[in-house]
């Protein structure tokens, strides 16, 4: 357990603070005196409490054939499109909301036409809540998805990495992301022990962050660490290894595009860079990702996140590399955990406090469970946003990005 921190005011009597934290003040952050060795903002403290990022077991790159096999990839290439599911925040100890969404996603499969069915399910994190053990994985992951036909890949959420529950007791893992790695980052593809009598073949992800090279799309999944809010891909306490890897990977993707291999680029984190409901935006993480994108001279065509237990759709507008571009940022954390409130979207323009000059609009929101169904071809990336109410799905929004 991390050591406790004692902060007192710098007075002759060493008097304790008036408020619970020294960052509750109307003095602008740039004019505040640093608090101890921490800094001038609440986020400065949060960055000291992050957990180390596990080392990759091999180069963090996957081919789609490692997930669905060479024959499956060939079917997708012949069909001229790739489809997959995505949602986060599914872990639920009681109730059946997670099961309902799993069953509805299962219905999207057509066994007689695999190429038109989802190739996989990309989980956006918080697979498990408060029980990072074999028992927890069996109850909150393997059981709800026991009949889901597709392979499941994932990035971890904050609850997947935590060591202690809200009541101070252990989550069951002594090393951050230990349970996640046992189930998603095995040394070889197979059925993990936690699955028990449920047959679910889990692939060998190379790391908790990774790049997936697939027909029509490049997907980068990043780990945004254990804070309830905000998320970080780098910080003094965890280093810059993941961010440096991101810059290198984006540079390689940019080089492939220069050789005529233009595919969609999707980046995902658990914590949302832009968020209005139940969790706030992870601004420093967005700055980090922008910096990597700027160095590589490439921006994503879309960005996915979860963490907020609702649905939020944003559009980010920016001028980049001499072009005016629009990037959808979609938050979909409605995978089964209880819903968190999000206000109605206003469509108002909000400037982004980043080095890349940009603004975003908050286009749509839903206090609802739901999931994403993504289709990508050589010409378009389409994100269908479904809400789920009373065991029924409804198309909430369709977002299309032209890739030509």
C-alpha positions as CSV (number, residue, x, y, z in Angstrom):
1,X,0.0,0.0,0.0
2,X,1.2,3.5,-0.8
3,X,2.4,5.5,2.2
4,X,0.1,8.2,3.6
5,X,0.9,11.8,3.1
6,X,0.8,14.5,5.7
7,X,0.6,18.2,4.6
8,X,0.5,21.1,7.0
9,X,0.5,24.8,6.5
10,X,3.9,26.5,6.6
11,X,3.3,28.4,9.9
12,X,5.2,28.6,13.1
13,X,2.6,26.5,14.8
14,X,2.5,23.9,11.9
15,X,-1.3,24.3,11.9
16,X,-3.3,21.7,9.9
17,X,-5.1,22.8,6.7
18,X,-8.6,24.5,6.8
19,X,-9.8,22.4,3.9
20,X,-9.4,18.8,3.0
21,X,-6.8,19.5,0.3
22,X,-4.6,22.6,-0.3
23,X,-5.7,22.9,-4.0
24,X,-9.2,24.2,-3.0
25,X,-8.4,27.9,-3.5
26,X,-9.3,30.7,-5.8
27,X,-5.6,31.5,-6.5
28,X,-4.8,30.6,-10.1
29,X,-2.6,27.5,-10.4
30,X,0.1,29.5,-12.0
31,X,0.4,31.8,-9.0
32,X,0.2,29.1,-6.2
33,X,3.1,28.1,-4.0
34,X,3.9,24.4,-4.5
35,X,2.5,22.0,-1.9
36,X,5.4,20.0,-0.5
37,X,7.0,18.0,-3.3
38,X,3.7,17.5,-5.1
39,X,2.8,20.6,-7.0
40,X,0.0,23.2,-7.4
41,X,-3.0,21.1,-8.7
42,X,-5.0,18.1,-7.5
43,X,-3.8,16.3,-10.6
44,X,-0.2,16.8,-9.5
45,X,-1.0,14.6,-6.5
46,X,-2.9,12.0,-8.6
47,X,0.2,11.6,-10.8
48,X,2.2,10.4,-7.8
49,X,-0.3,7.7,-7.0
50,X,-0.3,5.9,-10.4
51,X,0.7,2.3,-10.7
52,X,3.6,1.0,-12.8
53,X,2.8,-0.1,-16.4
54,X,3.7,-3.8,-16.8
55,X,6.4,-4.5,-19.3
56,X,5.2,-6.0,-22.7
57,X,5.8,-9.8,-23.0
58,X,6.9,-9.1,-26.6
59,X,6.7,-6.2,-29.1
60,X,3.2,-4.7,-28.6
61,X,2.0,-5.4,-32.1
62,X,-0.7,-7.8,-33.2
63,X,-1.9,-9.0,-36.6
64,X,-5.6,-9.7,-37.0
65,X,-4.7,-13.3,-38.0
66,X,-3.4,-13.8,-34.4
67,X,-7.0,-13.2,-33.2
68,X,-9.2,-14.8,-35.9
69,X,-6.8,-16.9,-38.0
70,X,-5.6,-16.5,-41.6
71,X,-8.9,-17.9,-43.0
72,X,-10.9,-15.4,-41.1
73,X,-8.7,-12.5,-42.4
74,X,-9.1,-13.8,-46.0
75,X,-12.9,-13.8,-45.6
76,X,-12.8,-10.2,-44.5
77,X,-10.6,-9.1,-47.3
78,X,-12.9,-10.8,-49.8
79,X,-15.9,-9.1,-48.2
80,X,-14.2,-5.7,-48.4
81,X,-15.0,-4.7,-44.9
82,X,-14.2,-5.4,-41.2
83,X,-16.8,-5.1,-38.4
84,X,-16.3,-5.3,-34.7
85,X,-18.0,-4.4,-31.4
86,X,-16.7,-2.0,-28.7
87,X,-17.9,-0.9,-25.3
88,X,-16.4,-0.6,-21.8
89,X,-17.4,-0.8,-18.1
90,X,-19.1,-4.1,-18.3
91,X,-18.1,-5.6,-14.9
92,X,-21.1,-6.1,-12.6
93,X,-21.3,-8.2,-9.5
94,X,-25.1,-8.4,-9.4
95,X,-28.0,-7.9,-11.7
96,X,-28.3,-8.8,-15.4
97,X,-27.6,-5.6,-17.3
98,X,-24.2,-6.8,-18.5
99,X,-25.8,-10.1,-19.6
100,X,-28.5,-8.3,-21.6
101,X,-26.0,-6.3,-23.6
102,X,-23.8,-9.4,-24.1
103,X,-26.9,-11.2,-25.5
104,X,-27.8,-8.4,-27.8
105,X,-24.3,-8.2,-29.2
106,X,-24.4,-11.9,-29.7
107,X,-27.5,-11.5,-31.9
108,X,-25.4,-9.4,-34.3
109,X,-23.6,-12.6,-35.4
110,X,-24.7,-14.6,-38.4
111,X,-23.1,-18.1,-38.3
112,X,-23.8,-18.6,-42.0
113,X,-22.0,-15.4,-43.0
114,X,-19.0,-14.8,-40.7
115,X,-17.5,-12.1,-42.9
116,X,-20.4,-9.8,-42.2
117,X,-20.4,-10.6,-38.5
118,X,-18.2,-8.8,-36.0
119,X,-14.5,-10.0,-36.2
120,X,-14.0,-9.4,-32.5
121,X,-15.1,-7.4,-29.5
122,X,-12.8,-4.6,-28.4
123,X,-13.3,-4.0,-24.7
124,X,-12.6,-0.5,-23.5
125,X,-11.7,-1.3,-20.0
126,X,-13.1,-2.0,-16.5
127,X,-13.7,-5.6,-17.3
128,X,-13.8,-6.3,-13.6
129,X,-14.9,-4.3,-10.5
130,X,-13.4,-4.9,-7.1
131,X,-12.6,-8.6,-7.5
132,X,-9.5,-9.2,-9.5
133,X,-9.4,-13.0,-8.9
134,X,-10.3,-16.1,-10.8
135,X,-13.7,-16.0,-9.1
136,X,-14.3,-12.4,-10.1
137,X,-13.3,-13.0,-13.8
138,X,-15.5,-16.1,-13.9
139,X,-18.6,-14.2,-12.5
140,X,-18.1,-10.8,-14.2
141,X,-16.5,-11.8,-17.5
142,X,-16.6,-15.5,-18.6
143,X,-20.2,-16.1,-17.4
144,X,-21.9,-13.1,-19.1
145,X,-20.0,-13.8,-22.4
146,X,-20.3,-17.6,-22.3
147,X,-22.3,-17.6,-25.6
148,X,-20.7,-14.6,-27.2
149,X,-19.1,-16.1,-30.4
150,X,-16.3,-13.6,-31.0
151,X,-12.8,-13.3,-29.7
152,X,-12.4,-10.5,-27.1
153,X,-9.4,-8.2,-26.8
154,X,-9.1,-5.4,-24.3
155,X,-7.3,-2.4,-22.8
156,X,-7.5,-2.2,-19.0
157,X,-9.5,0.3,-17.1
158,X,-8.7,1.8,-13.7
159,X,-10.6,-0.9,-11.8
160,X,-8.6,-3.6,-13.7
161,X,-5.4,-2.2,-12.3
162,X,-6.4,-1.3,-8.7
163,X,-5.0,-3.2,-5.8
164,X,-7.5,-2.1,-3.1
165,X,-11.3,-1.7,-3.1
166,X,-13.3,1.2,-1.9
167,X,-13.4,-0.3,1.6
168,X,-9.6,-0.7,1.8
169,X,-9.6,-4.5,1.4
170,X,-7.6,-6.2,-1.4
171,X,-9.1,-6.7,-4.8
172,X,-7.3,-10.0,-4.9
173,X,-4.3,-9.1,-6.9
174,X,-1.0,-8.1,-5.3
175,X,0.5,-6.7,-8.5
176,X,-1.3,-4.1,-10.6
177,X,-3.0,-5.7,-13.7
178,X,-1.9,-9.2,-12.6
179,X,-5.4,-10.7,-13.2
180,X,-5.9,-8.8,-16.4
181,X,-2.6,-10.1,-17.8
182,X,-3.5,-13.7,-16.7
183,X,-6.6,-13.5,-18.8
184,X,-5.7,-11.2,-21.7
185,X,-1.9,-11.4,-22.0
186,X,-1.2,-15.1,-21.7
187,X,2.0,-16.4,-23.2
188,X,0.0,-18.3,-25.7
189,X,-3.6,-18.5,-26.9
190,X,-5.8,-20.8,-24.9
191,X,-8.6,-21.1,-22.3
192,X,-7.5,-19.4,-19.0
193,X,-8.0,-21.2,-15.7
194,X,-10.5,-18.6,-14.6
195,X,-12.9,-19.6,-17.3
196,X,-13.5,-22.9,-15.6
197,X,-15.9,-25.1,-17.5
198,X,-16.7,-22.2,-19.9
199,X,-14.9,-22.6,-23.2
200,X,-13.6,-19.1,-24.1
201,X,-10.3,-19.0,-26.1
202,X,-8.4,-15.9,-25.1
203,X,-5.6,-14.8,-27.3
204,X,-2.1,-13.8,-26.2
205,X,-2.1,-10.0,-26.2
206,X,1.5,-8.8,-26.2
207,X,0.9,-6.1,-23.6
208,X,-1.6,-4.0,-21.8
209,X,-1.2,-1.4,-24.6
210,X,-0.9,-2.5,-28.2
211,X,-1.2,-1.9,-31.9
212,X,-3.5,-4.1,-34.0
213,X,-2.7,-4.2,-37.7
214,X,-5.9,-5.3,-39.5
215,X,-7.3,-5.0,-43.0
216,X,-8.7,-1.5,-43.5
217,X,-7.8,-0.3,-40.0
218,X,-5.0,0.3,-37.6
219,X,-6.1,0.3,-33.9
220,X,-4.0,1.6,-31.0
221,X,-5.1,0.7,-27.5
222,X,-3.5,2.6,-24.6
223,X,-3.5,2.1,-20.9
224,X,-4.6,5.2,-18.9
225,X,-3.8,3.8,-15.4
226,X,-5.6,3.5,-12.1
227,X,-6.9,6.9,-11.1
228,X,-10.6,7.4,-10.8
229,X,-10.0,10.6,-12.8
230,X,-8.2,11.7,-14.9
231,X,-6.2,9.2,-17.0
232,X,-2.5,9.3,-17.9
233,X,-0.4,7.5,-20.5
234,X,2.8,9.0,-19.1
235,X,3.8,10.8,-15.9
236,X,7.0,11.2,-13.8
237,X,5.9,8.3,-11.6
238,X,5.3,5.9,-14.5
239,X,7.8,7.2,-17.1
240,X,7.4,7.8,-20.8
241,X,7.8,4.3,-22.2
242,X,4.2,4.0,-23.4
243,X,4.1,7.5,-24.9
244,X,7.5,7.0,-26.6
245,X,6.1,3.7,-28.0
246,X,3.0,5.6,-29.2
247,X,5.1,8.1,-31.1
248,X,7.1,5.4,-32.7
249,X,4.1,3.4,-33.7
250,X,2.3,6.4,-35.2
251,X,5.5,7.3,-37.1
252,X,5.5,3.8,-38.6
253,X,1.8,4.1,-39.6
254,X,2.5,7.4,-41.2
255,X,5.3,5.9,-43.2
256,X,3.0,3.1,-44.4
257,X,0.5,5.7,-45.5
258,X,3.2,7.4,-47.5
259,X,3.7,4.2,-49.4
260,X,0.1,4.2,-50.4
261,X,-1.4,2.0,-47.6
262,X,-4.1,4.4,-46.4
263,X,-6.2,2.7,-43.7
264,X,-8.4,4.1,-40.9
265,X,-6.6,5.0,-37.7
266,X,-8.5,4.4,-34.4
267,X,-7.0,5.3,-31.0
268,X,-8.6,4.2,-27.7
269,X,-8.1,4.7,-24.0
270,X,-10.3,3.9,-21.0
271,X,-10.4,7.4,-19.6
272,X,-12.0,9.8,-22.1
273,X,-10.0,12.8,-23.4
274,X,-13.3,14.6,-23.7
275,X,-16.1,14.0,-21.2
276,X,-19.0,15.9,-19.6
277,X,-20.9,13.4,-17.6
278,X,-20.0,11.5,-14.4
279,X,-16.2,11.8,-15.2
280,X,-14.4,14.8,-16.5
281,X,-12.0,15.1,-19.5
282,X,-8.5,13.8,-19.2
283,X,-6.8,16.9,-20.6
284,X,-3.2,16.1,-19.9
285,X,-3.6,12.7,-21.5
286,X,-5.1,14.5,-24.6
287,X,-2.0,16.8,-24.7
288,X,0.3,13.8,-24.5
289,X,-1.5,12.0,-27.3
290,X,-1.6,15.2,-29.4
291,X,2.1,15.6,-28.9
292,X,2.8,12.0,-30.2
293,X,0.5,12.6,-33.2
294,X,2.2,15.9,-34.0
295,X,5.6,14.4,-33.9
296,X,4.5,11.6,-36.2
297,X,2.4,14.0,-38.3
298,X,-0.7,11.9,-38.2
299,X,-4.0,12.2,-36.3
300,X,-6.6,9.5,-35.6
301,X,-9.7,9.2,-37.8
302,X,-11.7,8.4,-34.6
303,X,-11.1,8.1,-30.9
304,X,-13.0,5.7,-28.5
305,X,-13.1,5.7,-24.7
306,X,-15.3,4.6,-21.8
307,X,-15.1,5.2,-18.0
308,X,-18.2,7.4,-17.9
309,X,-21.1,4.9,-17.6
310,X,-23.2,6.5,-20.4
311,X,-22.9,7.5,-24.1
312,X,-21.3,10.8,-25.3
313,X,-20.6,11.9,-28.8
314,X,-18.2,14.7,-29.6
315,X,-16.6,16.2,-32.8
316,X,-13.2,17.7,-32.5
317,X,-12.3,20.3,-35.2
318,X,-8.7,21.2,-35.9
319,X,-6.3,22.3,-38.6
320,X,-3.5,19.8,-38.9
321,X,-0.8,19.4,-41.5
322,X,-2.4,22.0,-43.6
323,X,-5.8,20.5,-43.6
324,X,-9.0,21.2,-41.7
325,X,-10.2,17.9,-40.2
326,X,-13.0,16.6,-37.9
327,X,-12.4,13.7,-35.5
328,X,-15.3,11.9,-33.7
329,X,-14.6,11.2,-30.0
330,X,-17.1,8.7,-28.7
331,X,-17.5,7.7,-25.0
332,X,-19.2,4.4,-24.6
333,X,-19.1,3.1,-21.0
334,X,-22.6,1.7,-21.0
335,X,-21.6,-2.0,-21.1
336,X,-23.5,-3.1,-17.9
337,X,-22.2,-1.1,-14.9
338,X,-24.9,1.2,-13.4
339,X,-25.5,4.3,-15.4
340,X,-23.8,7.6,-14.5
341,X,-25.6,10.8,-15.3
342,X,-24.6,12.9,-18.3
343,X,-26.3,16.2,-19.2
344,X,-28.0,16.9,-22.5
345,X,-25.6,17.8,-25.3
346,X,-25.7,21.4,-26.3
347,X,-23.6,21.5,-29.4
348,X,-21.7,24.5,-28.1
349,X,-18.1,25.1,-29.3
350,X,-15.5,24.6,-26.6
351,X,-11.8,25.4,-27.1
352,X,-9.3,22.6,-26.3
353,X,-6.5,23.7,-23.9
354,X,-3.9,21.9,-26.0
355,X,-0.9,22.9,-28.1
356,X,-2.8,21.8,-31.2
357,X,-5.2,24.6,-31.9
358,X,-8.7,23.0,-31.9
359,X,-12.2,23.1,-30.5
360,X,-14.8,20.5,-29.9
361,X,-18.6,20.3,-29.9
362,X,-20.7,18.1,-27.6
363,X,-23.1,16.6,-30.1
364,X,-25.2,13.9,-28.4
365,X,-25.6,12.2,-25.1
366,X,-27.6,9.4,-23.6
367,X,-28.1,8.2,-20.0
368,X,-28.3,4.7,-21.2
369,X,-26.6,1.3,-21.6
370,X,-25.4,0.6,-25.1
371,X,-22.5,-0.4,-27.3
372,X,-20.7,0.4,-30.6
373,X,-20.8,-1.5,-33.8
374,X,-18.0,-0.4,-36.1
375,X,-17.7,-1.1,-39.8
376,X,-14.6,-0.1,-41.8
377,X,-13.8,-0.5,-45.5
378,X,-11.3,1.2,-47.8
379,X,-13.6,4.1,-48.2
380,X,-15.3,4.7,-44.8
381,X,-15.2,4.2,-41.1
382,X,-18.7,4.0,-39.7
383,X,-19.6,3.9,-36.0
384,X,-23.1,2.9,-35.1
385,X,-24.0,3.8,-31.6
386,X,-26.7,1.7,-30.0
387,X,-28.6,2.3,-26.8
388,X,-30.2,-0.6,-24.9
389,X,-33.4,-0.2,-22.9
390,X,-35.7,-2.9,-21.6
391,X,-33.8,-5.7,-23.5
392,X,-34.1,-3.8,-26.8
393,X,-31.5,-2.0,-28.8
394,X,-32.1,1.2,-30.7
395,X,-29.9,3.0,-33.2
396,X,-28.9,6.2,-31.4
397,X,-26.4,7.7,-33.8
398,X,-24.4,6.9,-36.9
399,X,-21.0,8.5,-37.4
400,X,-19.2,8.2,-40.7
401,X,-15.7,9.2,-41.5
402,X,-14.7,9.4,-45.2
403,X,-11.2,7.8,-45.7
404,X,-10.7,8.7,-49.3
